[in-house]
């Protein structure tokens, strides 16, 4: 297990197998960041000449390794590019992630990256923790790498209490993102709704055990209970599978709560498309269709661990969308939890059925605001790519979520819900709402308008993270290949903003 600490730069305190040095790109050429200059001063050895010798530019994503020949107190020196702004926490977080992958076999590491503020200290810790993430549970031969036992963040504010607090909070966030990644990476056979609910139960037990642990209430509802509750939307998806549906509810209710936030996350543990079956190539990564549920669970547990004074009620509906004799058919009419009837047109538009029920359940709790997150529509992936999420909702909440994403280092973009979407979702001839209408354009906006019908007029934001839950390419910044954990830090930052604005 890796232990992180924050210390000042000095020869006595920075003995390490590897020293990571941040380099800033600029119009006059690369330069060392302030923390790296402190390392140079501490060792009495100028590091700047290495830059031109090794061809270091400081551009983001760059990592150049060189042995030190005992010129500094470590056998390995790694220059990591920060880009042009060393005060940008996003750039620092990404550089720390690159550093983690560039030093795979060092027992101790010193990070001379920008750390002049608590925010930057947190960015270094979070980035390094997440950049070094690997998922090897199913590898018969484990990679021959050494996980560092000691990582030191070199900072000029090391003696200040807020630096230590920032480090500790960053570790909580990194734990939450890593937990989400683990669940999303797990093969769908081992992550059916009952098994995912078991994983949540185990994580809840771990967080809440022991004296002084946060008190988070956990409730798990099975198929029979969901039927009694009238959750026709969830069951319309899950009844196609031999693995019965589940609904997990978490409640964090601190006595000093200043606001009540309801979180809802889509938990389709595998999506075949149902009778409207997907092309085979589109099913490969459908184990990630439960990323929204994983995100809200992990975020809620992190909020509780941080002790944020915000009441959180989280709903994670879980179902597996399969093909069987009991599959929902196009043309079926489903009655949702709140009594709304929905005509099914496309069984591959199943996520909104789970979310509709869960949003309705959230409204019953009378929260101040509702936020849902889901890998909902391919339309948003086509529109915004695989690194930028979409945010839609009420005018009072969308800007707050966008600001939270910026603070958390995640990119989101506002998308509209045009008025004509109301006409499209109510165009069914036999039910209150039409689940899908096969119009090629605006499908992501249509889905958001559909969800809005179940929010009870409350302040609300919807995050569509389709394509962001899995990185199908090479690692970049603090994001590995595979599951990303996208959205978790935005949700926690949003909860923090509610506490700060009360």
Long-range contacts (C-beta under 8 A, 24 or more apart in sequence): 1-147, 1-149, 2-129, 2-147, 2-148, 2-149, 2-150, 2-151, 3-149, 3-150, 3-151, 4-125, 4-128, 4-129, 4-151, 4-152, 4-153, 4-167, 4-171, 5-150, 5-151, 5-152, 5-153, 5-167, 6-115, 6-121, 6-152, 6-153, 6-154, 6-155, 6-158, 6-163, 6-164, 6-167, 7-152, 7-153, 7-154, 7-155, 7-158, 8-38, 8-154, 8-155, 8-156, 8-158, 8-159, 9-35, 9-38, 9-39, 9-41, 9-42, 9-112, 9-154, 10-42, 11-42, 11-43, 11-73, 13-152, 14-39, 14-42, 14-73, 14-74, 14-110, 14-152, 14-154, 15-73, 15-74, 15-108, 16-73, 16-74, 16-106, 16-108, 16-109, 16-110, 16-150, 16-152, 17-74, 17-75, 17-76, 17-106, 17-107, 17-108, 17-109, 17-148, 18-74, 18-75, 18-76, 18-77, 18-78, 18-103, 18-106, 18-108, 18-109, 18-110, 19-68, 19-72, 19-73, 19-74, 19-76, 19-77, 19-78, 19-109, 19-110, 19-112, 20-78, 20-80, 20-99, 20-102, 20-103, 20-109, 20-110, 20-111, 20-112, 20-113, 21-47, 21-77, 21-78, 21-79, 21-80, 21-112, 22-80, 22-82, 22-86, 22-92, 22-95, 22-112, 22-113, 22-114, 23-51, 23-56, 23-57, 23-58, 23-62, 23-79, 23-80, 23-81, 23-82, 24-58, 24-82, 24-83, 24-84, 24-85, 24-86, 25-57, 25-58, 25-59, 25-60, 25-81, 25-82, 25-83, 25-84, 26-58, 26-84, 30-56, 30-57, 30-58, 31-58, 33-82, 33-86, 33-112, 33-113, 33-114, 34-86, 34-114, 34-116, 34-156, 35-112, 35-113, 35-114, 35-115, 35-116, 35-154, 35-155, 35-156, 36-112, 36-113, 38-112, 38-154, 38-156, 39-72, 39-110, 39-112, 39-154, 43-71, 43-72, 43-73, 45-71, 45-72, 47-72, 47-77, 50-77, 50-79, 51-79, 54-79, 56-81, 57-81, 58-82, 58-83, 58-84, 59-83, 60-91, 60-94, 60-95, 60-477, 61-94, 61-98, 61-476, 61-477, 62-98, 63-98, 63-99, 63-101, 63-102, 65-102, 74-110, 76-103, 76-106, 78-102, 78-103, 80-113, 82-113, 82-114, 86-114, 87-114, 87-116, 87-117, 87-120, 89-119, 89-120, 89-122, 89-123, 89-409, 90-123, 90-409, 92-120, 92-123, 92-124, 92-127, 93-123, 93-124, 93-126, 93-127, 93-409, 93-477, 93-478, 94-127, 94-476, 94-477, 94-478, 95-127, 95-477, 96-123, 96-124, 96-125, 96-126, 96-127, 96-128, 96-131, 96-478, 97-127, 97-128, 97-130, 97-131, 97-132, 97-475, 97-477, 97-478, 97-479, 98-131, 98-477, 98-478, 99-127, 99-128, 99-131, 100-127, 100-128, 100-129, 100-130, 100-131, 100-132, 100-478, 101-131, 101-132, 101-475, 103-148, 104-145, 104-146, 105-145, 105-146, 106-146, 106-148, 107-146, 107-148, 107-149, 107-150, 108-148, 108-149, 108-150, 108-151, 108-152, 109-148, 109-150, 109-151, 109-152, 110-151, 110-152, 110-154, 111-151, 111-152, 111-153, 111-154, 112-154, 113-153, 113-154, 115-153, 115-154, 115-155, 115-156, 115-157, 115-163, 116-155, 116-156, 116-157, 117-157, 118-157, 118-160, 118-162, 118-163, 118-165, 118-166, 119-166, 120-155, 121-153, 121-155, 121-157, 121-163, 121-166, 121-167, 121-170, 122-166, 122-167, 122-169, 122-170, 122-173, 123-170, 123-409, 124-153, 124-170, 125-153, 125-166, 125-167, 125-170, 125-171, 125-174, 126-170, 126-173, 126-174, 126-409, 126-478, 126-489, 127-477, 127-478, 128-478, 129-170, 129-171, 129-174, 129-178, 130-174, 130-177, 130-178, 130-478, 130-479, 130-480, 130-485, 131-475, 131-477, 131-478, 131-479, 131-480, 133-178, 133-181, 133-480, 134-480, 135-181, 135-182, 135-185, 135-480, 135-482, 135-483, 137-182, 137-185, 137-186, 138-187, 169-306, 172-302, 172-305, 172-306, 173-302, 173-488, 173-489, 173-492, 175-302, 175-305, 176-298, 176-299, 176-301, 176-302, 176-485, 176-488, 176-489, 176-492, 177-298, 177-485, 177-488, 177-489, 178-485, 179-203, 179-294, 179-298, 179-301, 180-291, 180-294, 180-295, 180-298, 180-483, 180-485, 180-488, 181-480, 181-482, 181-483, 181-484, 181-485, 182-483, 183-290, 183-294, 183-483, 184-287, 184-288, 184-290, 184-291, 184-294, 184-469, 184-470, 184-482, 184-483, 184-484, 184-485, 185-287, 185-482, 185-483, 186-287, 187-287, 188-269, 188-270, 188-286, 188-287, 188-320, 191-269, 191-287, 191-290, 192-241, 192-243, 192-269, 192-270, 192-320, 193-238, 193-241, 193-243, 193-244, 193-245, 193-246, 193-267, 193-269, 193-318, 193-319, 193-320, 194-243, 194-244, 194-246, 195-243, 196-246, 196-267, 196-269, 196-290, 196-293, 196-294, 196-318, 197-246, 197-248, 197-318, 200-248, 200-297, 200-316, 203-297, 203-298, 203-301, 204-250, 204-301, 207-301, 207-304, 207-305, 208-304, 214-252, 214-304, 214-305, 214-307, 215-252, 215-304, 216-250, 216-251, 216-252, 216-300, 216-301, 216-304, 217-250, 217-251, 217-252, 217-253, 218-248, 218-249, 218-250, 219-248, 219-249, 219-250, 219-251, 220-246, 220-247, 220-248, 220-249, 221-246, 221-247, 221-248, 221-249, 222-246, 229-337, 229-361, 230-335, 230-336, 230-337, 230-339, 231-317, 231-336, 231-337, 231-357, 231-361, 232-334, 232-335, 232-336, 232-337, 232-357, 233-334, 233-336, 233-337, 233-342, 233-353, 233-354, 233-355, 233-356, 233-357, 234-317, 234-319, 234-353, 234-354, 234-357, 234-358, 235-319, 236-328, 236-332, 236-334, 236-344, 236-350, 236-353, 237-268, 237-274, 237-319, 237-320, 237-321, 237-328, 237-347, 237-350, 237-353, 237-354, 238-318, 238-319, 238-320, 238-321, 239-326, 239-327, 239-328, 240-274, 240-320, 240-321, 240-322, 240-323, 240-324, 240-326, 240-327, 240-328, 241-319, 241-320, 241-321, 241-322, 241-324, 242-322, 242-324, 243-269, 243-320, 245-317, 245-318, 245-319, 245-320, 246-317, 246-318, 246-319, 247-315, 247-316, 247-317, 247-318, 247-358, 247-361, 248-293, 248-297, 248-314, 248-315, 248-316, 248-318, 249-313, 249-314, 249-315, 249-316, 249-361, 250-297, 250-300, 250-301, 250-312, 250-313, 250-314, 250-316, 251-311, 251-312, 251-313, 251-314, 252-300, 252-303, 252-304, 252-310, 252-311, 252-312, 253-311, 254-307, 254-308, 254-309, 254-310, 254-311, 256-309, 257-309, 257-310, 257-311, 258-309, 258-310, 258-498, 258-499, 258-502, 259-310, 259-311, 259-368, 259-369, 259-498, 259-499, 259-502, 260-310, 260-311, 260-312, 260-313, 260-365, 260-366, 260-367, 260-368, 260-369, 261-310, 261-311, 261-312, 261-313, 261-367, 261-368, 261-369, 261-370, 261-371, 261-494, 261-495, 261-498, 262-312, 262-313, 262-314, 262-315, 262-362, 262-363, 262-365, 262-367, 262-369, 262-370, 262-371, 263-296, 263-299, 263-300, 263-312, 263-313, 263-314, 263-315, 263-370, 263-371, 263-372, 263-373, 263-491, 264-292, 264-296, 264-314, 264-315, 264-316, 264-317, 264-355, 264-358, 264-359, 264-362, 264-370, 264-371, 264-372, 264-373, 265-291, 265-292, 265-293, 265-294, 265-295, 265-296, 265-297, 265-314, 265-315, 265-316, 265-372, 265-373, 265-374, 266-290, 266-291, 266-292, 266-293, 266-317, 266-351, 266-354, 266-355, 266-372, 266-373, 266-374, 266-375, 266-376, 267-292, 267-293, 267-294, 267-316, 267-317, 267-318, 267-319, 267-354, 268-318, 268-319, 268-320, 268-321, 268-350, 268-351, 268-354, 269-318, 269-319, 269-320, 270-320, 270-321, 270-322, 271-321, 271-348, 271-350, 272-321, 272-322, 272-323, 273-321, 273-323, 273-347, 273-348, 274-321, 274-322, 274-323, 274-327, 274-328, 274-347, 274-348, 274-350, 275-323, 275-327, 275-328, 275-329, 275-330, 275-347, 276-330, 276-346, 276-347, 276-348, 276-349, 277-323, 277-348, 278-348, 285-470, 285-472, 288-375, 288-469, 288-470, 288-483, 289-321, 289-351, 289-375, 290-318, 291-375, 291-465, 291-469, 291-470, 291-483, 291-486, 291-487, 292-351, 292-372, 292-373, 292-374, 292-375, 292-465, 292-487, 293-317, 293-318, 295-373, 295-465, 295-485, 295-486, 295-487, 295-488, 295-491, 296-373, 296-491, 298-485, 298-488, 299-487, 299-488, 299-491, 299-492, 299-495, 302-488, 302-492, 303-492, 303-495, 306-492, 306-496, 308-492, 308-495, 308-496, 308-499, 309-499, 309-502, 310-495, 310-496, 310-498, 310-499, 311-367, 312-495, 313-362, 313-365, 313-367, 315-358, 315-361, 315-362, 316-358, 317-354, 317-355, 317-357, 317-358, 318-354, 319-350, 319-354, 321-347, 321-348, 321-350, 333-430, 333-431, 336-360, 336-454, 337-361, 338-363, 338-454, 340-432, 340-433, 340-453, 340-454, 341-431, 341-432, 341-433, 342-428, 342-431, 342-432, 342-433, 342-434, 342-435, 343-428, 343-429, 343-430, 343-431, 343-433, 343-434, 343-435, 344-435, 344-436, 345-434, 345-435, 345-436, 345-437, 345-438, 346-435, 346-436, 346-438, 349-435, 349-436, 349-447, 351-375, 351-376, 351-447, 352-376, 352-435, 352-447, 352-450, 352-451, 353-435, 355-451, 355-454, 356-450, 356-451, 356-453, 356-454, 357-454, 359-451, 359-454, 359-455, 360-454, 360-456, 363-454, 363-455, 363-456, 363-458, 367-458, 368-458, 368-459, 368-498, 369-397, 369-458, 369-459, 369-460, 369-461, 369-498, 370-455, 370-458, 370-459, 370-460, 370-461, 371-397, 371-401, 371-460, 371-461, 371-462, 371-463, 371-491, 371-494, 372-451, 372-460, 372-461, 372-462, 372-463, 373-462, 373-463, 373-465, 373-487, 373-491, 374-462, 374-463, 374-464, 374-465, 374-466, 375-464, 375-465, 375-466, 375-467, 375-468, 375-469, 376-444, 376-447, 376-462, 376-464, 376-465, 376-466, 377-443, 377-444, 377-447, 377-464, 377-466, 378-443, 378-466, 378-467, 379-442, 379-443, 379-444, 379-445, 379-447, 380-415, 380-444, 380-464, 380-466, 380-467, 381-466, 381-467, 381-468, 383-415, 383-444, 384-413, 384-467, 385-467, 386-467, 386-468, 386-471, 386-472, 387-411, 387-468, 388-412, 388-413, 388-468, 389-413, 389-463, 389-464, 389-465, 389-468, 389-486, 389-487, 389-490, 390-414, 390-415, 390-444, 390-463, 390-464, 390-465, 391-415, 391-461, 391-462, 391-463, 391-464, 392-416, 392-417, 392-445, 392-448, 392-461, 392-462, 392-464, 393-417, 393-448, 393-452, 393-459, 393-460, 393-461, 393-462, 394-459, 394-460, 394-461, 396-459, 397-459, 397-460, 397-461, 398-461, 400-461, 400-494, 400-497, 401-461, 401-463, 401-490, 401-494, 403-497, 404-490, 404-491, 404-493, 404-494, 404-496, 404-497, 405-490, 405-493, 407-493, 407-497, 408-489, 408-490, 408-492, 408-493, 409-489, 410-486, 410-487, 410-489, 410-490, 412-463, 412-490, 415-444, 415-445, 415-448, 415-464, 416-445, 417-445, 417-448, 417-449, 417-452, 418-442, 418-445, 421-445, 421-446, 421-448, 421-449, 422-449, 424-449, 425-449, 425-450, 425-453, 463-487, 463-490
